[in-house]
Amino acid sequence: MTSSARPLRLGILGAADIARRRFLPALQRCPAFEMAGIASRSYERAAALCSQFGGHAYDSYHSLLDDPGIDAVYIPLPPALHFDYALQALKQHKHMLLEKPATVTLEQARQLCTVAEESELTLYENYMFLCHPQLERIKEIISAGRLGELRLIRATFGFPRRASGDFRYQKSLGGGALLDCGGYPLRLALELLGSQVQLTDATLVPDKSAQSPQEAVDLYGNAVMRSSSGLTAQVAFGMDNAYQCSLEIWGSRATLRASRIFTAPPELKITLIIRDDKGEELIEVPPADQFLLSIERFAAAIGNPATNAELRDTILQQSTLVEICRQKAGYSL
């Protein structure tokens, strides 16, 4: 998209809390897009958000998807609803920005990627932390040899149990720790280990408070991944846990720790901690709005075939890792 092009009109399916708190405020600061409107199961809620952020309130998801004036769609709905609506949007020739996980199965991811490629549309999975400058700074530290030869990567993401009605604890809506918080450390490990990675072991622990075993989502879990060079990453995740949001990299010379690797708020100044036999070194990274940076990356991908191919490949790699994790853990949807 060139600077002279008109802003793309973006519509949102679902008045989710993440859209209200993080996505819409960031979207207002991105000149590449114009807020077109919101569709929600509650027309009143959509109208209230539109009165605050602009755009038109649609009375159904389909009415938004059928609107030829909308160029792109953002979907922050529960994961099990992503595939059908994203497929409809792509067939209506609209670019897609999907909250993670893009889909709940690898086969669904393959279908969306195929349609996006054939239609020359952008399909983007919104792992915002990848856009935060702290990750680029960490890569620079590794490349400069400050940590020495890498020995082990650990990534953890988990939070205390939420309200009982939360979709994360409903299997029919695509709930479960692996799809929700587990995708973050898996995606980070993929970023740091490289695309030639194997997931060698995984554990998923079901929610014992569920009414029946068939309805139980995975409540927490862990996995081990290994790069082609033999570097290992251990990841752990959960949604009935004490809060963790950290990355630790253990090298032959030093260790690095980032304590807000996945969810840094826009006003937070990040401090990376490097420890070696001489003591601690603190490296500060300025605050950044990773939602805005992710929206800007989505905008930059539109009309760029090479970038779109990379985005599709990464979605498929991520979905493959999730699928293998389920298989290793003996877990079925």
N, C-alpha and C positions, 0 to 999 in steps of 0.2 A: 504494500500500500504506500503510495507516494504522498508527500506532504501536501500536494495540490488536490488529492482525491477527497471526496466528501467523506465525512465520518460514516462508518458502518453502523447500521441500526441493529442493536442487540436486544433480544427479548429473553426473559427469564421464566423458566418453568418451576414454579414452587416458591412460596414466600418463606423459605427456610431461614432459620436464625443466622446461619453463616452468610446468607445473602444480605440480610439486613445489617449485621454488625461489621462485616469485613468486605464483602464483594462490592456492594453498591457504593459505599463511600470511596473505595478505590476507583471504581468505574467512572465516577464523576471527575476524577483527576486525569483520565486518559483521553486525550483529544481524538484518538483513533476511532472511538466508539461514541455513539449517541444512544442514550437509554430509550428504548422503544416501548417497553412495557413489561408487565408481569401477569402471568396466569397462575391462579391458585385454586385449590379446592374451595377456599373461602374467598368469594369475590370481595367482601368487605376488607379482608386483610390485604389483598392485592391493591385495592383502591387506596387504602391507608398508606401503603409503601409508595405508591405512585404520587400521592399528594406530597410526600416528603422528598422523593428523588426524581420525580418527573415520569413521563411516559404514560401509556394507556393501560388501563386495567382490563384484562380479557376475562371472559366468563368461563373459559375452559382452556385446557392445554391445547386441544385441537384447533381452537380458533386462533390461537397465537401461531401455531405451526403452519396453519393455512394462509396466514397473512403474507402476501408476496412482497410487502414492504420491509420485511425483516430479513436481514442478511446473515445473522449469526444468533445462536441460542446457547445460553448457559443453563445447565441442569444440575441443581444441588439437591435433587430428590433422593430418597433412600436408594441404595445401589440396585436392588432388584427391578427398579423402574427405569433405570438408565437405558437399557438396550432398546426396548420398544420405541420409546420417544426419540432417542437419538437416531434410530434407523429411519423413523418418519421424517425427522428434520433433515437428514442427509438426502432423502429422496425428494424433499421439497427444495433441495439445493441451498441448504443453509450450513454454514460452518458451525462446528460443534466444540464447545468448551464444556467438558464433563468434570464434575467433581470426582475425586478419587473415591473408590476404584472406578475406572471407566466402565467395567462390566463385572459380573460375578463369575463368569466362566471364560475359558480360553476360546471356546468356539464362538461365543458372542463377540469377543474382541476381534477374532478373525473376520467375522461377517462385517462388522462396522469398518474395519480397516479396508476391506475389499471395496465396499461401496464408496468410501471416502476417496480411495485411489482412483477408481473408475470415474468418479464425478469431479475429480480435481478439487476436492474440498479439504479444509483443515480439520483434523480430529485431534484434540488436545486434552490430555489428562492433567488435572490441576494439582500437581504436587508442588505447591508454592515454594516450599523450602529450598528447592533446587535453584531458585532465582535469587535467594538472599546472598549478598556479597560475602557472608562469613564462609560459605562453602567454597567459593573461589579462592578466598584467602587460605583456607585449609589446604587446598590443592597446591597452592604456591609454596606453602611451607613444606609439604611432602616432596615436591619436585626439587626444591632447593637443598634437600638432604638434611634439613635441620633435625629430623627425627632419626636419621640413619636408615638402615634397612628395616622395612616394616615387618613386624612379627605377628601382630594380631589386631583386628578391628572389632570393637564391641559397639553395638547400637541398641538403645532401649527406648521404648515409648509406651507409656501406660498411664492410666488415670483411675481415680476412685470410681466406684459403681455409680451410675446415673439413675434417674428416675425409672420406675418399672415400665412405663409406657414408651420409653425411648426406643426408636427403631433398631438401635444397635443390638438389642436383646431379643429381636424378633426374626426368626430364621426366614420366614416368608418374605421379609422385606430386604433380605440380603445382609442381615446383621451378622455379628461375630467379630472377634478380635482380629483375626487374620485379615479380613477385608477392610476393617476400619483402621485400627492403629497399627496392625502388622505390616500393612503396605508401606508405611513410612521407612522403617529400618531396612526392609527388603529393597526398596528403591534406592536408598542411600548406599547400601552395600553394592548394588549393581553399578552405581555411579563410581564408586571407589575401586571396585575389583575389576571392572571392565566387562564387556559383553560376553566374553568366553568364561562363564561362571557356572559352577555346578552346585546345586543344593543337595547336600549329602545326608542330612538328617533333620527331622522336625518332630515336634510334639505339640498337640493341640488338646487342651483340657476343657471338657464340656461343662456347661453351667448346671450344677447339680440341683439348683433350685427350680429348674424348669418343670412344668407340669408333667411332661413325658420326655423320654430320651429322644424321641423323634423331633421334638420342638426345641431341644437344647442347642443353643449356639455355642461355639468355642469361646470360652471366657478369657483364657490367656494361653500363651504358647511361646515357643522358641524355635530357632532353626540355625543350622550351620551351613555356611556357603564357602566355596573354595574357588579361587581364581586359577587360570591356566598355569600360573607360576607357582602355585602352592600356597599363596597367602590366604589365611582363613578369616572369615567374619562370623562372629556370633551375634545373633539378633534375638531380642526378647520383647514381648509386647503383652498388653493385657488391659482389660477394662473393668477390673475389680481389684486394682493394685494401688499401692502408694505411687504418687506421681513421679514419673521419670521421663526425661526428654533429652537424652544425652548421647554423645559420641565420644568414645575413647579410642585412641590409636596408640599402640605400643610399638615403639621402635627400638633399634639397637642402641641408640644414643639418648633418646628422650621419649616422653609420652606427651600426648596432647589430649586435652579435654574440652569439649564444648557442651555447656549445660542447657542450652536452649536451641538445639540444632533444628528442630522441626517447627516450632510454634512461636518464634520470636515476634512479639508485637511491634508495630511500626515505630513506637517511641523508644524502644529499648536499645541501649548501647551494649553491644555484645563484647564479652571478654573471653578470649581463648586463653587457656592456661597450658604452658609448656613446662614440664618438669624434667630436670636432668640431675646429675650428681653435684652440680653447682648451685642448685636451687630452682626458683620459679621465675619464669618470664611471662608477663601479662601482655597480650596483644589485643588491642581494642579495635573493634570494627564499628563504624558509625551506624546509627539507626537506619533502617530501611523498611519500606512497606512491601513485603514480599507478595502480597496480593496484587498491588499495582504493577510490580515488576513482572508477575506472571501474566497478567492481562496484556501488558505490553509485548511480552514474548509471543502470546497468542496472536496478537495483531500483526507482528512482524512475520509470522509464519504464513499468513494468508497471501496466496499468490506466489509462494516460494516452493517450487517442487522438491528441491533438495532437502529443505528443512522439514517439509511434510513427510517425506520418506523416512527421515530420522525419527520423527515423532511416532509414526506408525510402528516402526521397528521396535522402539522402546516400549510402547504399549504391549506389543506381543511378547517381548522378553519379560516384562513385569507380570503379565497374565500367565505366562508359562511357569514362572517361579512360584506364583500362588497355587497353580494347579499341582505342581510337583510337591509343594509343601503339604497340600491336602493328602496326596497319595502317600507320602512318607509317613504321615501321622495317622493314616487309616481313617480319614474323616470324609464324609460325603455330604453333599448339600441336601 
